[in-house]
Amino acid sequence: MTDDVRNIVLGVVAAGLSAALGWLARTYLWKRRLRRKQAFFGLPDNSESLLVVNRGAGGPELTVMRYDVFALLELAALIKDCNAHAQILAHDAARQGFGERTEFCVGGPASNRRMVAHLASMLPGVRVNVDAEPGPDRGAFQVGTERYRVEPGREEYALLARLTVGQSPNTRPVFLFCGQTAITNQAATRYLARNHERLARKHGNSSFVVLLKVVNSQAYGPDVVELVADVTRAARTELPATSTAARNAHRAS
């Protein structure tokens, strides 16, 4: 074998080894990234999850509003990326506990009974004004002592939460997408889809609640979203009795 042939053979072998090592490294990094994503969402391979949505008016059939359909599409892509499966349930048909399967609950308490139950049991520091009568506080959020009013189409808010109950490592999380308007529900799911890695780095697999502001949705749709604050502590702290009494007195008047 001449020197030229030997050099060619050694070059081919070196290139093959480099390609194999590069492929192994990329595969390792991809799998590690997938495992972290699955851990954050509580969705190991072939696991089951729940998508809980509002039931549209007009009949007993499950009819989902347009923006909520878009929100489900955002979530379905995340679930598929985790090699998991999803079941869609109407909010008034999801009569089960939480922790066994990851749950994604979409919609505010005015139209989602499941959201009402989650807020009451896991976020006692959150109040949502669901009065049917028009007024400046209609649809407003109260988180702790702060109040956030809605200006439809201009300035709207949404709560995005990842919540777990208990200390078992097998407990699956509940994700809440509680918006003041339909489009803010989609904005919250899109924010999670785009920022789940950053949220996972900051919060790990712990519970958190963040307040989002959707800016000028009539022009930008659900795309322009600002992170207002991490409100985990305020949202999970029971409101003082005086606040509850004042709120009830206001409604009675």
HELIX and SHEET records of a PDB file:
HELIX    1   1 ASP A    3  PHE A   41  1                                  39    
HELIX    2   2 ARG A   66  ASP A   81  1                                  16    
HELIX    3   3 ARG A  113  MET A  122  1                                  10    
HELIX    4   4 ALA A  182  HIS A  203  1                                  22    
HELIX    5   5 SER A  217  TYR A  220  1                                   4    
HELIX    6   6 THR A  232  ALA A  235  1                                   4    
HELIX    7   7 ALA A  241  ALA A  252  1                                  12    
SHEET    1   A 7 HIS A  85  ALA A  90  0                                        
SHEET    2   A 7 GLU A  48  VAL A  53  1                                        
SHEET    3   A 7 THR A 102  VAL A 106  1                                        
SHEET    4   A 7 VAL A 174  GLY A 179  1                                        
SHEET    5   A 7 GLU A 155  LEU A 163 -1                                        
SHEET    6   A 7 PHE A 208  VAL A 215 -1                                        
SHEET    7   A 7 VAL A 225  ASP A 230 -1                                        
SHEET    1   B 3 VAL A 126  VAL A 128  0                                        
SHEET    2   B 3 PHE A 141  VAL A 143 -1                                        
SHEET    3   B 3 GLU A 146  TYR A 148 -1                                        
END                                                                             
